[in-house]
Structures are given as C-alpha cells and as structure tokens.
C-alpha cells in the first residue's frame, strides 16, 4: 500500500523556471540542462521502481521520497517499505553502462561511453540511513524496526559486477524487475513479527508528518546572479518574454497572442526562483508593470486572494496557495 506517493521534486521545477529565464548563451545553462536531464532520468527510474513495488502484498506500507531531520543532519530515503516482520530501505539507481561494486575499498565505479568514473557508494549511503532512521524512531519513542536494505537498478541494460568478496552486499543489488522476488527471499530471514499492523500505521503517520521537503535556493545552487534572470510574463504560445499588460489581458507583441492567465506561470517561476513571499514592489518589478500602473497592480495582486501579513508598503503576500494548490 502506497502511504506516501512521489512528488515532482522542487529542485526540478526550480531548474525548469531558471532555464526559461536565462539567455541561451549564459555560461551556466549547459550545466543546469545536464543536471536537469539527470534529475529527469532519476524520476523515470523511480517510476520503474514504483511499478514493481505496486505488486507487493498489502502487509507493506510504502513511503516514497521520505526526508527527515536527525540532529543536525537530513537524510532522504528513496523508498521505505514497512511490514510487521522486516522493513526495507530501497535505494534506487538509474545508471547506464556497467557498475562495479568494489567491496575492498567501499567504492562504486561506473564505465560508460569509454569513460571510467567513481560514483557514490550506495551501500555506505543506505547503512547511514539505517543508522539515522533507527535513531529517529528511538528519539520519537516509536517501535524499533527490523531494518534491511536493497539497491535497485532501474535500467535493465545496466551490467552489474562485483569486485571483492561480500556475498551479503552482492545479494542486495538487484535489477528492479527482480526486486519483489529478492524481497521475498530476504523475508524468510525474519520469520517472526516484531511490530503489529497498528503500530506500523502509527509509525507511517509520524514519518509522513515529519517529512521535510528539499527546497534549495536554486540561484545559490548554480551561483546565478538575479540580474541574469529575465523578468516578465512568458507568452504561452511562442514562449517569448515579456508580454505586455493590456487592460485585463496580457499581449505578446511577437505573435499577437492574448492571455488572461499568463501571469500565473510567471508567479510560479518567481516562487521557485525567489521563494514564496512577494511584495507589491517585487510583484510589479517581476511582471514588468510600469510605475504608472502600480495602483492597478495592487488591485491585481489583491484579486489573487493570497494570504498576507504586514501593512501598506510593508505588506507581504504568500504565493504558496497559488502555486501548490
């Protein structure tokens, strides 16, 4: 049973907003596009994983993309499967080429397109997650779980190899298509229940309650100066920026398109680039509304029925309800 589904990552949406508003010749654009492609590939891999997890029996409670804080550290689990006998932390990898798990040096090596590179060792990561999750459950006075783990490789074409002897770890790397059968094999090592279904549901409820979404400052992430970001409303037809405010609509001088709602995606971009709070001045500047129309801009902003705080020029509006509804 899926108890928490996957959301489209905040970082992915922020990268989309940033790519829309950088000049085509910006030196950071290729890096952002490459990271965006990697993130999309990761999402595809997680969807492949979810397809196979959907065939698990109902004794499992499935929590996806769980990010918790333990002390000063945050940790994110791709998928957590909780059952009365054993719970699994699943680390999903969507990696092309050949992967070699070097157990002697605790490292992971990837060969792809005649290039060799080191990548993060998933075993080190999941063992850290087991330690932190156990501590988190203890500190929140929740029952301890029998925690095990699997590393799921979502691409069927990926070749998996191992260097060094570690049968325990080797058994825990599997292509996603064989994930359920491997879970079934591991379940046999835990014949007794140590947690009730009622307690599992209580644990799941608390885990989801304390989930902390990852919301990075995308401009800081890529060291982009706000001056490099184009302001204005984007045309929904030809994608040009900016459109012009003409009475109750937005008008594109390039393709002559009119739109009454084109400001909503623009405010969504603002949200992912600068955060949820916006003042009247910031609203007018980002939508490129001339000073002569600031009074009408105020009415326009008020008409969005956004939660706000403060008074007059110091009033701050919260875009969250508009973007995340």
Secondary structure as GFF3:
##gff-version 3
##sequence-region A 1 325
A	DSSP	beta_strand	2	4	.	.	.	ID=ss1
A	DSSP	alpha_helix	10	20	.	.	.	ID=ss2
A	DSSP	alpha_helix	29	53	.	.	.	ID=ss3
A	DSSP	beta_strand	61	70	.	.	.	ID=ss4
A	DSSP	beta_strand	73	82	.	.	.	ID=ss5
A	DSSP	beta_strand	87	93	.	.	.	ID=ss6
A	DSSP	beta_strand	98	102	.	.	.	ID=ss7
A	DSSP	beta_strand	107	112	.	.	.	ID=ss8
A	DSSP	beta_strand	115	119	.	.	.	ID=ss9
A	DSSP	alpha_helix	122	139	.	.	.	ID=ss10
A	DSSP	beta_strand	147	153	.	.	.	ID=ss11
A	DSSP	beta_strand	159	163	.	.	.	ID=ss12
A	DSSP	alpha_helix	167	170	.	.	.	ID=ss13
A	DSSP	beta_strand	173	175	.	.	.	ID=ss14
A	DSSP	three_ten_helix	176	178	.	.	.	ID=ss15
A	DSSP	alpha_helix	179	187	.	.	.	ID=ss16
A	DSSP	alpha_helix	197	209	.	.	.	ID=ss17
A	DSSP	alpha_helix	218	221	.	.	.	ID=ss18
A	DSSP	three_ten_helix	226	228	.	.	.	ID=ss19
A	DSSP	beta_strand	244	246	.	.	.	ID=ss20
A	DSSP	beta_strand	249	251	.	.	.	ID=ss21
A	DSSP	beta_strand	258	259	.	.	.	ID=ss22
A	DSSP	alpha_helix	262	274	.	.	.	ID=ss23
A	DSSP	beta_strand	277	279	.	.	.	ID=ss24
A	DSSP	alpha_helix	280	286	.	.	.	ID=ss25
A	DSSP	three_ten_helix	291	293	.	.	.	ID=ss26
A	DSSP	alpha_helix	294	302	.	.	.	ID=ss27
A	DSSP	beta_strand	308	309	.	.	.	ID=ss28
A	DSSP	three_ten_helix	312	314	.	.	.	ID=ss29
A	DSSP	beta_strand	316	318	.	.	.	ID=ss30
A	DSSP	alpha_helix	320	323	.	.	.	ID=ss31
###
